[in-house]
Amino acid sequence: METTAIAPLLLSLKLSGITTILLFIACVPAAYLTSRAWPLAKVAIKTIANLPFVLPSTVLGFYLLVVFAPVSPLGRLLGSLLHVRLVFTFTGLVVGSLLVSLPMMFNPLVAGFENLPPSLEEASLTLRKSRVRTLFSVLLPSIKPSLLTGLAMTFAYTMGEFGVVMMIGGKIPGVTLVASAAIYDEVESLNYGAAHLQAAILLAISFFVLSSLFFVNIRRPSPPGRGPRRVS
Amino acid sequence: MIECSLALTLSGEEGTIDLSVDLSAGDGEFITLYGKSGCGKTTILRMLAGLTTPERGHICVDGRLWFDSEKKINLAPQKRSVGFVFQDYALFPAMTVRQNCVYALPRGSEKSAADDLLDMVGMRGLAGCYPDRLAGGQKQRVALARALASRPRFLLLDEPLSALDQETREELHTELEKVHQKMQICTILVSHDLREIFRLSGKVFKIHNGKIAAHGAPAEVFGMLPASGSSP
């Protein structure tokens, strides 16, 4: 395979990996707090978090382009204070992907926390464990299927995202040209062979990630089923 | 010694109930809260554990205030020394039986203490099992061992045997008796079962419409002997 075909794929993998890790770190506490929020606050948070789900990603990308453009107030502020430029940079791709893939991580985690019986958390508190320890030792391990779903869906969705990365990334080879955009370019150039190859690899990666998720969850009707069967 | 006065308005299917009770229990006592569903028994346990906040009143344990509405004192559940056995047992699904008990041990404890407790409740042989592999009576035993592992000042049992068949209940009555005699922890049980109350309790508080209708030894409260006292 040519180097030019590998680079967008590697960039997509890097972007998906970073986005998945960052969203996991951000969404675990956010989803936990949301699941414990007052009903109206919960509605508001879920609505905002799911906007990227229903908006065309080109719309989101357009607004990010407008908001973060070097001539915009926020763009100028980021540039002068932090020396950060988001438009047509990999950092900008990460920011865009964080927003567009947010529901993929957030929704399964919130659902997982909401479906846990409150008594699990209460039991840990009465055992004199802190809320942080309860979250990491009791609650998170109890929602492993939701965690796996969030991780796999975020990774796969970011791999295939097109609209935001086109708008804010600008398809600069080696910098912001990810696989989904590279396929578009190859098709535009009538280079169907290269497009086929990259599309097939993306398809294989997505299939592998999703089938692994479903396989693991099918094999996990409940937390790790080791030990003897029920003894009554 | 625990001494408390608790007041809270409860909303239920049958309208609102003004829960208002004064309770006291000495070291090593086994007392039972008896009353029909919705009268506030579980809420009393939850208020003692810090899981529900009373509107008015106080909870004083060995001269130390756990809660005082006037002085704005309200210790978090982690700061109170209670072992709570929930109706649904609330065993942590991602932990084995042994891990459930080890988790509950105070920091710095020998892990063998968990094995000793599992021995005491006859669950050492299933220490490697996950909770979903256990029958109801076994889960109850593990929940009891876990509650004791935190070395609580008080043991709060919220109808822990209500979902079990009569034979298993009888077995567990024996277990509870044995545990109470051995550890001499002040225990407060919520129960509807008169046989259970007569077998286990030294004192019973009969609750009706959120108030203590009678209290005393089981034989006194349930009419075999004159009631020793009542409150409005």
Chai-1 contact restraints between the chains, C-beta under 6 A:
chainA,res_idxA,chainB,res_idxB,connection_type,confidence,min_distance_angstrom,max_distance_angstrom,comment,restraint_id
A,S119,B,F86,contact,1.0,0.0,6.0,A-B,restraint_1
A,S119,B,D88,contact,1.0,0.0,6.0,A-B,restraint_2
A,S119,B,A90,contact,1.0,0.0,6.0,A-B,restraint_3
A,L120,B,A90,contact,1.0,0.0,6.0,A-B,restraint_4
A,E122,B,L51,contact,1.0,0.0,6.0,A-B,restraint_5
A,A123,B,A90,contact,1.0,0.0,6.0,A-B,restraint_6
A,L125,B,P77,contact,1.0,0.0,6.0,A-B,restraint_7
A,L125,B,Q78,contact,1.0,0.0,6.0,A-B,restraint_8
A,T126,B,A49,contact,1.0,0.0,6.0,A-B,restraint_9
A,T126,B,P77,contact,1.0,0.0,6.0,A-B,restraint_10
A,T126,B,V82,contact,1.0,0.0,6.0,A-B,restraint_11
A,T126,B,F84,contact,1.0,0.0,6.0,A-B,restraint_12
A,L127,B,A104,contact,1.0,0.0,6.0,A-B,restraint_13
A,L127,B,S150,contact,1.0,0.0,6.0,A-B,restraint_14
A,R128,B,Q78,contact,1.0,0.0,6.0,A-B,restraint_15
A,V138,B,F92,contact,1.0,0.0,6.0,A-B,restraint_16
A,P141,B,A94,contact,1.0,0.0,6.0,A-B,restraint_17
A,S142,B,P93,contact,1.0,0.0,6.0,A-B,restraint_18
A,S142,B,A94,contact,1.0,0.0,6.0,A-B,restraint_19
A,S222,B,D132,contact,1.0,0.0,6.0,A-B,restraint_20
A,P223,B,P93,contact,1.0,0.0,6.0,A-B,restraint_21
A,P223,B,A94,contact,1.0,0.0,6.0,A-B,restraint_22
A,P223,B,Y130,contact,1.0,0.0,6.0,A-B,restraint_23
A,G227,B,G128,contact,1.0,0.0,6.0,A-B,restraint_24
A,G227,B,C129,contact,1.0,0.0,6.0,A-B,restraint_25
A,G227,B,Y130,contact,1.0,0.0,6.0,A-B,restraint_26
A,G227,B,R133,contact,1.0,0.0,6.0,A-B,restraint_27
A,R230,B,R133,contact,1.0,0.0,6.0,A-B,restraint_28
A,R230,B,A135,contact,1.0,0.0,6.0,A-B,restraint_29
A,S232,B,A135,contact,1.0,0.0,6.0,A-B,restraint_30
